[in-house]
């Protein structure tokens, strides 16, 4: 079912007619309220000749001779007895055609899907343009080209704008000027002249449209609230100014009362200061007298302390001198006693040293005799070892070890033997 607001997409078609009379051509080119737009009509052909042929007016008529395009030079009107090889091949509409190419669900820059109605007005201005159109393009290809170009151009245009700016595209030819220029450039060589291209209507999604309406209503309410708030503020300001005047008057009255109280307080303060000053003078005089008495007493006490200190010093010097003399006598006695003890110990130590020297000499003589005895015992031990070796059988010892063993057994002195010998 067709949308009440948005048009359906138009479709350019090529129709056929029985004859080329003006009535038949007009009826063939009539849209009839549908989406199909007849732009080219092809008359039926004749077998041998055309007994009576009417050349239509208000349209571009293309002639053919032997199926080749040919300008026959026939003007509008009735033609009789034309051979079948001379015929009207196409009747092309010379009217300005309104082509509707709506775009559905086109995304905007802020990803809102919108619907748009796009209307293109074009015409084929003359016969030569009609020939180019019929023989190089045709109605079907023109329909596909217009649909694709509009779809691509409108989507690119809408994608570069947000939903608020898209609403301003409707009824503005300047927004589609670039698309129109591109179509004009592409279709001019096919004899099609683009006269205008306009976006007739844009539609946002229903929920978004409702939100925008609510937003507009809310903005109006906010503006009204701001106005009311301004009035309320003005009333409050006026009331505040009145209250401020009353407060200032009350403040002035209080200031006057406080100034009177301040004068009284100053008078009372001066009287109190005078009384305190007299009291202060009395206290200062009393303090000065007490200070003088204390100074005299301190001077007397200092003199008494000096006399007592001299007496104590004399007594302390006397007692210290006596005590030092007694300690000196006792120290002399202790020193003489220690000297006597040290001399006795020195005598004992000399006697002990002489006895130790004698004992050392005796031990030295005994040590020499003991060495001879041990040398003799060692010789006998070596002989026992040789005896044991001789009993145990043949043994072969060579090298430095054999030489060392022989030197120890034989108790050789001086340089080592010249060469080791093997013994069995």
PyMOL commands that set and color helices and strands:
alter all, ss='L'
color gray80, all
select helices_A, chain A and resi 22-29+127-137+139-159+163-169+173-190+206-391+399-410
alter helices_A, ss='H'
color red, helices_A
select strands_A, chain A and resi 11-17+36-43+49-55+59-65+68-69+77-83+86-93+97-100+103-107+113-123+193-203
alter strands_A, ss='S'
color yellow, strands_A
deselect
rebuild
show_as cartoon
